[in-house]
Amino acid sequence: MSLWLRRAGTVAAVGVALAVTGAANPATAQPTTRTTVEAGDSIPEWLRAHIPNPDDPRYREWAAQQKQRRELERELQRLRATYFRDVRAVERRQVGIAELRTYTEPFAYPSLLEVFKREASDVRTAILDMLVDQATDEADATLAWVAVFDHDPAIKARAEERLLKRIARCGEVSDRVKLVLAGGLQRDRNADAASAAGIIRTLRLHEMIPLLIASQVRGDTRGAEESRTGGLGWIVIGQQIAFVSDLTPVVADSAVGFDPTLSVVTEGVVLRIIDAVVVTYRVEVHNALVGLTSELWGRSTAGLGWDRHAWMRWYNDEFLPHMRERAGG
């Protein structure tokens, strides 16, 4: 994105770096470094720190990767059109799947997921198998991303299965994978949070218990004071009765009449809704939290219910000392 600043009849183009950090490849974020600015230019200090320096080797590397990624996506689109357009051409699809398995560079993982996200399960499963074969931190994080955020339940399950096998093989969970799981818990989409909580439960990641506690209940408030549009709604339970509230005389030759005005009176109850609070109880996250903590603590934590403050008091006062005692013993 470019921000155009006009001063004294001159135009200065200032490129603002937008660092989009994907969980699959956080290293591809654009570096932001200070560059030389001519004296007298009215550029805020906060903006100077985000102006990319074209002479910075990291910026040149990032720019080259972006160009390479755009070319890669065009290449993947051609591959998709060539090999996967006809679902009945089994042999052609197998050739295309073999081609897909050659895209092993970490910067290509987001493009693979995006370009082929609407393909049949054989193509998407082949991508997951390729990620497993790489046996790298970036590939594991990409598997975690699919297992948490994908919209196809079957693909999510396959990605989770492969991720768990990879972690069992290497013996530890990387920070990249934990970052993806934490992002899933913070999403508003309940399916993402449930998937992340299930993986955390399976991997026994006790350090992520505070995130589970904070994510098991989601609430939001919408009120008249915030929107300044009056009440949110009304509920009326009553009976309306019509009556003549006024008479207007109408006079003509040798005749007189009246034009009545009808009004309505309501008798009953009016309920005005000014504020509303929507609370979502994430049962899957709660069950994962109870199951993980009960297993690690040795006693059931179901009695803590949905009370976030009670959970945090238990975590700080009882669980952490218990874990320190276990580590010391």
Residue pairs with C-beta under 8 A, 6 or more apart in sequence:
1 15
1 16
1 18
2 13
2 14
2 15
2 16
3 13
3 14
3 15
3 16
3 47
4 11
4 12
4 13
4 14
5 11
5 12
5 14
5 41
5 42
5 43
7 41
7 42
12 41
12 43
14 43
14 47
14 51
15 51
15 52
16 47
16 50
16 51
17 30
17 31
17 32
17 50
17 51
17 52
18 30
19 29
19 30
19 32
20 29
20 30
21 28
21 29
22 28
22 110
22 145
23 141
23 142
23 144
23 145
23 176
23 179
23 180
23 183
24 106
24 109
24 110
24 113
24 138
24 141
24 142
24 145
25 106
25 107
25 109
25 110
25 138
25 141
25 142
26 176
26 179
27 106
28 62
28 65
28 106
28 107
29 62
30 52
30 59
30 62
31 52
31 56
31 58
31 59
31 62
32 49
32 50
32 51
32 52
33 52
33 53
33 56
33 58
33 59
34 48
34 49
34 51
34 53
35 48
35 51
35 52
35 53
35 54
35 55
37 43
37 48
37 51
43 51
52 59
53 59
54 60
65 107
68 107
69 107
69 108
69 111
72 103
72 107
72 108
72 111
73 111
73 114
73 115
76 103
76 111
76 112
76 115
76 116
77 115
79 96
79 99
79 100
80 96
80 115
80 116
80 119
82 96
83 92
83 93
83 95
83 96
83 97
83 99
84 93
84 96
84 116
84 119
84 120
84 123
86 92
87 93
87 120
93 122
93 123
96 123
97 122
97 123
97 126
100 112
100 116
100 123
100 126
100 127
100 130
101 126
101 129
101 130
101 133
103 112
103 130
104 130
104 134
106 136
106 138
106 139
109 131
109 138
109 139
109 142
110 142
112 127
113 127
113 142
113 145
113 146
116 123
116 124
116 127
117 124
117 150
121 152
121 154
121 155
124 152
124 155
125 155
125 158
128 143
128 146
128 155
128 158
128 159
128 162
129 162
131 139
131 140
131 142
131 143
131 162
132 139
132 143
132 162
132 165
132 166
135 166
135 169
135 170
137 174
137 176
137 177
138 176
140 163
140 166
140 167
140 170
140 174
140 176
140 177
141 174
141 176
141 177
141 179
141 180
143 159
143 162
143 163
143 166
144 159
144 163
144 176
144 177
144 180
144 181
144 199
145 180
146 155
146 156
146 159
147 156
147 159
147 160
147 163
147 195
147 199
148 156
148 180
148 181
148 183
148 184
148 192
148 195
148 196
148 199
149 184
149 187
149 192
149 195
150 156
150 159
151 191
156 195
160 195
160 198
160 199
163 177
163 199
164 199
164 202
164 203
167 173
167 177
167 203
173 203
173 205
178 205
178 207
178 208
180 196
181 196
181 199
181 200
181 205
181 208
182 196
182 208
182 211
183 196
184 192
184 193
184 195
184 196
184 197
185 193
185 196
185 197
185 200
185 208
185 211
185 212
185 214
185 215
185 285
186 193
186 211
186 215
187 193
188 218
190 280
190 282
190 284
193 215
193 282
193 284
193 285
194 282
194 284
194 285
197 212
197 215
197 282
197 284
197 285
197 288
197 289
198 284
198 288
200 208
200 212
200 288
200 292
201 288
201 291
201 292
204 292
204 295
204 296
205 292
206 292
206 296
206 323
209 289
209 292
209 293
209 315
209 319
210 312
210 315
212 285
212 288
212 289
212 292
213 289
213 308
213 311
213 312
213 315
214 308
215 282
215 285
216 281
216 282
216 285
216 286
216 289
216 306
216 308
217 279
217 280
217 281
217 282
217 306
217 308
218 279
218 280
218 282
219 277
219 278
219 279
219 280
220 277
220 278
221 275
221 276
221 277
221 278
222 232
222 275
222 276
222 278
223 232
223 274
223 275
223 276
224 230
224 231
224 232
224 274
224 275
225 275
231 272
231 273
231 274
232 273
232 274
232 275
232 276
233 272
233 273
234 270
234 271
234 272
234 273
235 270
235 271
235 273
236 266
236 268
236 269
236 270
236 271
237 268
237 269
237 271
238 266
238 267
238 268
238 269
238 270
239 266
239 267
239 268
240 264
240 265
240 266
240 267
241 264
241 265
241 266
241 267
242 262
242 263
242 264
243 262
243 263
243 264
243 265
244 260
244 261
244 262
244 263
245 261
245 262
245 263
246 260
246 261
247 258
247 259
247 260
247 261
248 258
248 259
248 260
248 261
249 256
249 257
249 258
249 259
250 256
250 257
250 258
250 259
251 257
281 306
286 306
289 301
289 311
290 300
290 301
290 302
290 304
293 301
293 319
294 300
294 301
294 302
296 319
296 323
297 318
297 319
297 322
301 314
304 310
304 311
304 314
